[in-house]
Amino acid sequence: MSKVLVVDDDEAVRVSVCEILAAEGYETEAAMDGEQALALLGPDIDAMLLDLHLPKLDGIHVLNALDDGPVVIVLSAFEYRARSEVENRYSDRVCAFLQKPVPPPMLLQTLRRCMSA
């Protein structure tokens, strides 16, 4: 079973994404900020769904802290950062960039694709 870390400061988003993933057989962990995300990252995490706008440490800081690690999919509204700028800078660390709100079928399809790559 694959384990996915869901990082979002919006509790409703965190809970709903975790429920969607659990219904598809994924094990989940959840973090509400970048500090929690970095504390939870370990060899047991296979993928991370990461919002960019987070309290304490934002998603950019989390991306910068990653040397090698899980498959990363950025889920963001991109209201605070230009999407093209983030994509250009982090395309080597991020498998996919998705605009919120993401329809569940698209999220699951993207996660499966990224994890099989």
Buried (B, 14 or more C-beta within 10 A) or exposed (E): EBBBBBBBBBEEBBEBBBEBBEEBEBBBBBBBBBBBBBEBBEEEBBBBBBBBBBEEBBBBBBBEEBEEBBBBBBBBBBEEBEBEEBBEBBEEBBBBBBEEEBEBEEBBEBBEEBBEE
